[in-house]
């Protein structure tokens, strides 16, 4: 099982980006999916999560600007980021709770994608 992210890049403040993360491999089912970020010198923090049923949760710092969604048929989670600020600059990581061939769910992480917002 692996998670592959795409969509990061350099954008000016006030701009938008859309991140995608696709899970692949021997997947039986996926519970929660989410996005986390880590800025230089800081700890990794939660950005947004979404359950398999579509319930969402956001960090206060991104509420009203970011939207998380998922396509269960494609095992893919998205993060639409708007009104970006320089403080949003970080490496963004995808996370998913996946049941592969066994009986339990395990946490999987993507490799990270850089988002840089210039002022």
C-alpha positions as CSV (number, residue, x, y, z in Angstrom):
1,X,0.0,0.0,0.0
2,X,1.3,3.5,-0.8
3,X,0.0,7.0,-0.8
4,X,1.1,9.3,-3.6
5,X,0.6,13.1,-3.4
6,X,0.6,15.6,-6.1
7,X,-0.3,19.3,-6.7
8,X,2.1,21.2,-4.5
9,X,4.1,24.1,-5.8
10,X,4.8,27.8,-5.5
11,X,1.9,30.3,-5.4
12,X,1.5,34.0,-4.5
13,X,-0.4,35.0,-1.4
14,X,-4.1,35.0,-2.1
15,X,-3.8,32.3,-4.7
16,X,-5.1,28.7,-4.8
17,X,-3.8,25.2,-5.0
18,X,-5.3,21.7,-5.1
19,X,-3.5,18.8,-3.6
20,X,-4.4,15.2,-4.4
21,X,-3.4,11.9,-2.7
22,X,-4.2,8.5,-4.2
23,X,-3.9,5.3,-2.3
24,X,-2.9,2.2,-4.2
25,X,-2.1,-1.4,-3.6
26,X,-4.0,-4.3,-2.0
27,X,-6.6,-2.2,-0.2
28,X,-9.7,-3.7,1.4
29,X,-11.1,-0.5,2.8
30,X,-10.1,3.0,4.0
31,X,-11.4,4.8,7.1
32,X,-10.4,8.4,7.8
33,X,-8.2,10.3,5.4
34,X,-6.5,13.5,6.1
35,X,-3.8,16.1,5.4
36,X,-1.1,17.3,7.8
37,X,1.6,19.8,7.3
38,X,5.0,20.6,8.7
39,X,6.7,23.9,8.4
40,X,10.5,24.3,8.9
41,X,11.4,24.1,12.6
42,X,7.8,23.2,13.6
43,X,6.0,20.1,14.5
44,X,3.7,18.3,12.1
45,X,0.1,19.6,12.6
46,X,-3.3,18.5,11.4
47,X,-4.8,20.5,8.6
48,X,-8.0,18.6,7.8
49,X,-9.6,15.1,8.0
50,X,-12.5,13.4,6.4
51,X,-14.3,10.2,7.4
52,X,-15.4,7.5,4.9
53,X,-18.9,8.9,5.3
54,X,-17.8,12.4,4.4
55,X,-17.7,14.2,7.8
56,X,-14.9,16.7,7.9
57,X,-12.7,18.4,10.5
58,X,-10.4,21.4,10.1
59,X,-7.7,23.2,12.0
60,X,-8.9,26.6,13.0
61,X,-6.2,28.3,11.0
62,X,-7.6,26.9,7.7
63,X,-11.4,27.0,8.3
64,X,-13.2,28.8,5.6
65,X,-10.1,28.7,3.2
66,X,-9.4,25.0,2.7
67,X,-11.8,22.2,1.7
68,X,-11.1,18.5,2.0
69,X,-13.0,16.0,-0.1
70,X,-12.6,12.4,-1.2
71,X,-13.5,10.0,-4.0
72,X,-14.0,6.6,-2.4
73,X,-14.2,4.9,-5.8
74,X,-10.7,6.2,-6.6
75,X,-9.3,5.9,-3.0
76,X,-8.3,9.5,-3.4
77,X,-8.4,12.5,-1.0
78,X,-8.2,16.1,-2.1
79,X,-7.4,19.4,-0.4
80,X,-8.6,22.6,-2.1
81,X,-6.6,25.5,-0.7
82,X,-7.7,29.1,-1.3
83,X,-6.8,32.5,0.0
84,X,-3.3,31.1,0.7
85,X,-1.1,32.9,3.1
86,X,2.7,32.8,3.6
87,X,2.0,31.0,6.9
88,X,0.6,28.1,4.9
89,X,4.1,27.3,3.6
90,X,5.0,23.8,4.6
91,X,5.4,20.2,3.4
92,X,1.9,18.7,3.2
93,X,1.5,15.0,4.0
94,X,-1.4,12.8,3.2
95,X,-2.5,10.3,5.8
96,X,-5.0,7.4,5.6
97,X,-6.2,4.6,7.9
98,X,-6.2,1.5,5.6
99,X,-7.2,-2.1,6.0
100,X,-5.1,-4.0,3.5
101,X,-5.2,-7.8,3.4
102,X,-5.4,-8.3,7.2
103,X,-8.0,-7.7,9.8
104,X,-6.7,-4.4,11.1
105,X,-6.4,-0.8,10.0
106,X,-3.0,0.9,9.9
107,X,-1.8,4.4,9.4
108,X,-0.1,5.2,6.1
109,X,1.6,8.4,5.1
110,X,2.5,9.9,1.8
111,X,6.0,11.2,0.9
112,X,5.0,14.9,1.3
113,X,4.5,17.7,-1.2
114,X,6.0,21.2,-0.8
115,X,3.6,24.1,-0.8
116,X,5.3,27.6,-0.8
117,X,3.3,30.8,-0.6
118,X,5.2,34.0,-1.5
119,X,4.2,37.3,-0.1
